[in-house]
Amino acid sequence: MTQKQTRTQLAACSSQLEGSAELQATAKRSYVMRKAYMDHAATTPVDPAVLKAMLPYFSVAFANPSSLHSAGQEALAGVKQARKKIAEILNGHEDEVVFTSGGTESDNLAICGIVNSVTQPPLLRGATPKGVGGSIPHVITTEIEHHAVLEPLNHLEKTGKIELTKIKSGPDGVVNVKDVLDAIKSNTILVSVIHANNEIGTIQPVEEIGKGILKWRKANSSIYPYLHTDACQSAGYLDINVEKLHVDLLTLNGGKVYGPKGIGLLFVRRGTKIQPVLRGGGQEKGLRSGTENVPGIVGLAKALELTHAHKQDETARLEFLRDRLIQGLLRISKTRLNGHAEKRLPNNVNISFMDIEGEAAMLYLDAKGVQCSTGSACASSSLDPSHVILALGMSYEAAHGSLRFTLGKSTTKADVDYVIKIMPGIVERLRKMSPVSLDMKHF
Ligand SMILES: *Cc1c(COP(=O)(O)O)cnc(C)c1O
């Protein structure tokens, strides 16, 4: 097949999809079933335009982008175009974008890749990095990170590979810039601070931390510490310009920005000393081996392009709905908003309802067509209360009674008003059932 023929097929495949009765029927079915999906922080639906951009890469331009024949080059062109688009959005370079399987892998690559680059001597070529000295490397993070950051760091600490400092957040769920900067030592190689928290939506001062780190590096003529941020939750709403944020590493994924799941990326600033975690065919400049997820990469780029274009409008629209929902739910007695009221994502509402089990409330809401979550999605299979809500200084009971509603593109004012209307009844019912009066000291 010539390249021209392939392109014609690409176009045909896309336009066929547009009129697909099957797809429309599926969309309609899911719309009818769902009254109000308010769990966008867990994942978002794939935008139809994203799906459309992806489809040709499954069956028409399906070849391996590493193949030198024309079909391979067609797939490679899709990857290259996606990389270029994403680099523009991040205000970085194309060679700084490393595609991965998602947010978890990107976080692990950032952490293990940087730690390994100083603990595995061959790659240092004899040069001990200034600022690392003779001691084991030190890493700074916060108590309110996603598990994909906390767990690899905990493991490295437990196995004696790193020394770890976890900065506490304030009771408002925001970390203090000075606390982070004051923790930097001569052997600190990495600081990892989430851009916006996935449970309570609080926005962290990454830009200011970045500025402080640059100053520290200059004063100590060191290339360390590097700054990593996990921007999975913020990408749809906040500026993810890597120059403005002064980050060396930045994590993104598709499933939180109306793109596909199972695709993500790590921005790695030029010159950063980092080692791969996955070794093999040497894709992604050797930093992440494995055949590229071409449809996923194309979809991620399209998704980021769309969220980037609609960021301002969508932020304003959702902030209005968020505040309406917060005000409505706080009218219920013995409730409290978790996390700073303003320094929070436009789509996040996290409320503790005293004397109720969050899980039970979530199930009642689900039966009434509202999908939300308790704690984080990853933790909800266990009964451990959320580490983020506990980090705010809340009691176990308050953490157990917390619900997270995360709004998104499909959310309307009517949805919000519906939740405000049904929630008091659910809370009242559950409180009547509650056999014990629980700890009230935080209310
Ligand atoms: C969802 C999420 C992750 C994990 O991403 P996956 O693509 O599911 O691996 C990591 N960090 C944050 C902040 C997230 O919200």
The ligand as an ORCA input file, in Angstrom:
! r2SCAN-3c Opt
* xyz 0 1
  C      -4.606      8.401     38.371
  C      -3.375      8.948     38.914
  C      -2.159      8.252     38.827
  C      -2.082      6.879     38.235
  O      -2.214      6.920     36.856
  P      -2.497      5.584     36.005
  O      -2.530      6.098     34.601
  O      -3.773      5.033     36.495
  O      -1.347      4.677     36.232
  C      -1.041      8.845     39.331
  N      -1.087     10.060     39.912
  C      -2.228     10.747     40.027
  C      -2.211     12.088     40.669
  C      -3.404     10.228     39.535
  O      -4.533     10.915     39.669
*
